[in-house]
Amino acid sequence: MNDSANINDSAGRILTRFAPMIYGPTLLFAVGLGAVLPLIPVIAADRGASLAAAALVAAAVVIGQLVGNIPAGYAVARLGERVTMVIAGFLGLAGVIGMALTPGLVAFTLSVFVVGLSAAAFGLARHSFMTTRVPLSFRARALSLLGGTFRLGSFTGPFLAAALLAVFGDEHATIWFFAACLVGTILLVLFGPDPETAVSTPDPRRDERDHEDTGEVITGPVATTGARDGVFRTMWRYRTVLSRLGLAAASLSAARAARSVVLPLWGVSIGLDAQTIALVVGVSGAIDFALFYASGQVMDRFGRLWAALPAMILMGSGFAALAFTHDGEQAAMWFAMFAAVLGVGNGLSSGILLTLGADVAPPTDPAPFLGSWRTLSDAGGALAPVLVSAITAVASLPIAVAAMGVIAFAGAGAFLRWVPRFVPRVRD
């Protein structure tokens, strides 16, 4: 009992010390980005983009994140987390100013892409810092709180955007709001406690023997040597875990992204008005947000699978069941019910990808590995909307939704197979 109390007290103290250096900047960044993202297609359309082109402009953020993950891993490994976060802040500020001031659609799209690069660098620097500073005993709670902080910003950002539009009547007000958030982020990182000295690096309690990633059964992350490996050498060294557990992570990202796309499309398809769709999606998002810390508690107490499996099974079941309700008499009721199921599943998955990436990353130099890990997971999220759109065009929306259910179930099987093989056991 005393050991458990001491661990919880240590967790509370360290997480509190993370607030000004990690959680505060994350919240500011997420609020600003959450305010801007819904209006990017609107601004693009105002500048002459068609609906398809506007969707492509909005996708430039995701493309920027995909492209930026591996260079961000290199930057963190060479420059450190704090310097990389500062660079990311200024890079994002440059992108936001470009969004506000450039008149052409191409320049606007490039500016959105730069914001995506900034998000990749900022996110990877936070992830790397938490990987090397948080003890295994409460790592999942720390990273679930990080994921929840970003979700809070994403959840509140659109409401702040609505308020800014009501006051100023101009979409550019949200862009300047994001710029102010980025300035606050930069100031917190620059003048707050140094994240690389304020919290000492814990003993990772891992086997540090040098060996290749052969795929043999292990009880902890694959070890690394004291010397730094480059990004591409790291990818090759850890090719087995990336191609197995990394693909499971990509399936989870795909299910999450599909939820964001499917719910609005489904509501339109069954004839609901925009207000009702927004309400259902909002309730699903609220459920998702409410469960973020519970996910970390479960992972730290019982193990990673106890959060990953229920999350994937719930999302797979939600997609699969929803696919059979499109033409039913109670289609709206089923839509609301399974949107809630998807919200529960997504909420239980909060922090899982961050935690698993930290678990299997090399303890002494995680950034290059995390760049590859985040690229895989982001690729799953980027491909899911494309897959939903393609299957809907070729067949129908219910078949596309059912396909996402199959992907979620396949991901559950992959987690069941590979988490015990690659992820260290949580010890009290």
Solvent accessible surface area in square Angstrom, and as a share of the most:
residue,aa,sasa,rsa
1,M,197,0.88
2,N,119,0.61
3,D,106,0.55
4,S,57,0.37
5,A,55,0.42
6,N,96,0.49
7,I,48,0.25
8,N,76,0.39
9,D,82,0.42
10,S,31,0.20
11,A,5,0.04
12,G,37,0.35
13,R,133,0.48
14,I,26,0.13
15,L,20,0.10
16,T,94,0.55
17,R,122,0.44
18,F,0,0.00
19,A,43,0.33
20,P,48,0.30
21,M,4,0.02
22,I,0,0.00
23,Y,18,0.07
24,G,23,0.22
25,P,0,0.00
26,T,0,0.00
27,L,62,0.31
28,L,59,0.29
29,F,3,0.01
30,A,0,0.00
31,V,17,0.10
32,G,0,0.00
33,L,9,0.04
34,G,6,0.06
35,A,0,0.00
36,V,2,0.01
37,L,68,0.34
38,P,68,0.43
39,L,19,0.09
40,I,3,0.02
41,P,45,0.28
42,V,64,0.37
43,I,4,0.02
44,A,0,0.00
45,A,47,0.36
46,D,103,0.54
47,R,53,0.19
48,G,66,0.64
49,A,12,0.09
50,S,70,0.45
51,L,161,0.80
52,A,81,0.63
53,A,34,0.26
54,A,4,0.03
55,A,62,0.48
56,L,117,0.58
57,V,6,0.03
58,A,30,0.23
59,A,36,0.28
60,A,6,0.05
61,V,6,0.04
62,V,57,0.33
63,I,75,0.38
64,G,0,0.00
65,Q,48,0.22
66,L,45,0.22
67,V,80,0.46
68,G,5,0.05
69,N,1,0.00
70,I,35,0.18
71,P,78,0.49
72,A,4,0.03
73,G,0,0.00
74,Y,118,0.45
75,A,24,0.19
76,V,8,0.05
77,A,5,0.04
78,R,109,0.40
79,L,90,0.45
80,G,14,0.14
81,E,14,0.06
82,R,53,0.20
83,V,70,0.40
84,T,3,0.01
85,M,1,0.01
86,V,21,0.12
87,I,86,0.44
88,A,0,0.00
89,G,0,0.00
90,F,108,0.45
91,L,65,0.32
92,G,1,0.01
93,L,31,0.16
94,A,61,0.47
95,G,2,0.02
96,V,0,0.00
97,I,69,0.35
98,G,14,0.13
99,M,2,0.01
100,A,12,0.09
101,L,118,0.59
102,T,36,0.21
103,P,124,0.78
104,G,33,0.32
105,L,49,0.25
106,V,114,0.66
107,A,36,0.28
108,F,0,0.00
109,T,36,0.21
110,L,107,0.53
111,S,11,0.07
112,V,0,0.00
113,F,53,0.22
114,V,37,0.21
115,V,3,0.02
116,G,0,0.00
117,L,41,0.20
118,S,0,0.00
119,A,9,0.07
120,A,1,0.01
121,A,14,0.11
122,F,1,0.00
123,G,1,0.01
124,L,0,0.00
125,A,0,0.00
126,R,23,0.08
127,H,1,0.00
128,S,2,0.01
129,F,0,0.00
130,M,0,0.00
131,T,7,0.04
132,T,19,0.11
133,R,24,0.09
134,V,2,0.01
135,P,33,0.21
136,L,28,0.14
137,S,22,0.14
138,F,4,0.02
139,R,9,0.03
140,A,0,0.00
141,R,22,0.08
142,A,0,0.00
143,L,0,0.00
144,S,0,0.00
145,L,47,0.24
146,L,5,0.02
147,G,13,0.12
148,G,1,0.01
149,T,15,0.09
150,F,68,0.28
151,R,41,0.15
152,L,60,0.30
153,G,0,0.00
154,S,45,0.29
155,F,68,0.28
156,T,42,0.25
157,G,0,0.00
158,P,51,0.32
159,F,135,0.56
160,L,74,0.37
161,A,4,0.03
162,A,59,0.46
163,A,55,0.42
164,L,35,0.17
165,L,54,0.27
166,A,88,0.68
167,V,112,0.64
168,F,131,0.55
169,G,64,0.62
170,D,63,0.33
171,E,42,0.19
172,H,51,0.23
173,A,17,0.14
174,T,0,0.00
175,I,0,0.00
176,W,117,0.41
177,F,52,0.22
178,F,1,0.00
179,A,9,0.07
180,A,63,0.49
181,C,8,0.05
182,L,0,0.00
183,V,66,0.38
184,G,21,0.20
185,T,1,0.00
186,I,9,0.05
187,L,89,0.45
188,L,62,0.31
189,V,3,0.02
190,L,69,0.34
191,F,161,0.67
192,G,18,0.17
193,P,62,0.39
194,D,41,0.21
195,P,2,0.01
196,E,61,0.28
197,T,103,0.60
198,A,21,0.16
199,V,6,0.03
200,S,93,0.60
201,T,81,0.47
202,P,34,0.22
203,D,110,0.57
204,P,53,0.34
205,R,155,0.57
206,R,40,0.14
207,D,67,0.35
208,E,79,0.35
209,R,176,0.64
210,D,89,0.46
211,H,75,0.33
212,E,87,0.39
213,D,4,0.02
214,T,93,0.54
215,G,5,0.05
216,E,120,0.54
217,V,114,0.65
218,I,38,0.19
219,T,82,0.48
220,G,17,0.17
221,P,13,0.08
222,V,4,0.02
223,A,2,0.02
224,T,7,0.04
225,T,35,0.20
226,G,78,0.75
227,A,70,0.54
228,R,137,0.50
229,D,14,0.07
230,G,29,0.28
231,V,10,0.05
232,F,149,0.62
233,R,151,0.55
234,T,4,0.02
235,M,64,0.29
236,W,163,0.57
237,R,13,0.05
238,Y,2,0.01
239,R,86,0.31
240,T,15,0.09
241,V,0,0.00
242,L,12,0.06
243,S,59,0.38
244,R,82,0.30
245,L,0,0.00
246,G,0,0.00
247,L,105,0.52
248,A,1,0.01
249,A,0,0.00
250,A,13,0.10
251,S,17,0.11
252,L,0,0.00
253,S,12,0.08
254,A,10,0.08
255,A,0,0.00
256,R,52,0.19
257,A,23,0.18
258,A,0,0.00
259,R,23,0.08
260,S,71,0.46
261,V,44,0.26
262,V,0,0.00
263,L,3,0.01
264,P,51,0.32
265,L,79,0.39
266,W,0,0.00
267,G,0,0.00
268,V,102,0.59
269,S,52,0.34
270,I,36,0.19
271,G,64,0.61
272,L,40,0.20
273,D,86,0.45
274,A,83,0.64
275,Q,150,0.67
276,T,48,0.28
277,I,17,0.09
278,A,65,0.51
279,L,118,0.59
280,V,16,0.09
281,V,50,0.29
282,G,30,0.29
283,V,75,0.43
284,S,1,0.00
285,G,18,0.17
286,A,43,0.33
287,I,48,0.24
288,D,13,0.07
289,F,50,0.21
290,A,76,0.59
291,L,46,0.23
292,F,33,0.14
293,Y,76,0.29
294,A,41,0.32
295,S,0,0.00
296,G,0,0.00
297,Q,73,0.33
298,V,41,0.24
299,M,0,0.00
300,D,9,0.05
301,R,167,0.61
302,F,123,0.51
303,G,14,0.13
304,R,6,0.02
305,L,34,0.17
306,W,165,0.58
307,A,1,0.01
308,A,0,0.00
309,L,36,0.18
310,P,47,0.30
311,A,0,0.00
312,M,0,0.00
313,I,82,0.42
314,L,55,0.28
315,M,0,0.00
316,G,0,0.00
317,S,45,0.29
318,G,0,0.00
319,F,0,0.00
320,A,30,0.23
321,A,34,0.27
322,L,0,0.00
323,A,12,0.09
324,F,178,0.74
325,T,15,0.09
326,H,43,0.19
327,D,134,0.69
328,G,38,0.37
329,E,172,0.77
330,Q,99,0.44
331,A,12,0.09
332,A,49,0.38
333,M,89,0.40
334,W,88,0.31
335,F,0,0.00
336,A,45,0.35
337,M,87,0.39
338,F,29,0.12
339,A,1,0.01
340,A,28,0.22
341,V,39,0.22
342,L,0,0.00
343,G,0,0.00
344,V,48,0.28
345,G,0,0.00
346,N,9,0.05
347,G,0,0.00
348,L,34,0.17
349,S,0,0.00
350,S,0,0.00
351,G,6,0.06
352,I,0,0.00
353,L,19,0.09
354,L,33,0.16
355,T,0,0.00
356,L,0,0.00
357,G,0,0.00
358,A,0,0.00
359,D,0,0.00
360,V,1,0.00
361,A,0,0.00
362,P,3,0.02
363,P,14,0.09
364,T,78,0.45
365,D,18,0.09
366,P,6,0.04
367,A,2,0.02
368,P,2,0.01
369,F,0,0.00
370,L,0,0.00
371,G,0,0.00
372,S,4,0.03
373,W,3,0.01
374,R,35,0.13
375,T,34,0.20
376,L,49,0.24
377,S,8,0.05
378,D,37,0.19
379,A,29,0.23
380,G,8,0.08
381,G,16,0.16
382,A,24,0.18
383,L,116,0.58
384,A,2,0.01
385,P,43,0.27
386,V,97,0.56
387,L,65,0.33
388,V,0,0.00
389,S,68,0.44
390,A,48,0.37
391,I,36,0.18
392,T,48,0.28
393,A,90,0.70
394,V,134,0.77
395,A,52,0.41
396,S,40,0.25
397,L,17,0.08
398,P,31,0.20
399,I,96,0.49
400,A,0,0.00
401,V,0,0.00
402,A,34,0.26
403,A,26,0.20
404,M,0,0.00
405,G,0,0.00
406,V,100,0.58
407,I,48,0.24
408,A,0,0.00
409,F,87,0.36
410,A,65,0.51
411,G,1,0.01
412,A,7,0.05
413,G,38,0.37
414,A,26,0.20
415,F,0,0.00
416,L,102,0.51
417,R,129,0.47
418,W,42,0.15
419,V,8,0.05
420,P,72,0.45
421,R,39,0.14
422,F,2,0.01
423,V,7,0.04
424,P,12,0.08
425,R,148,0.54
426,V,35,0.20
427,R,151,0.55
428,D,165,0.85
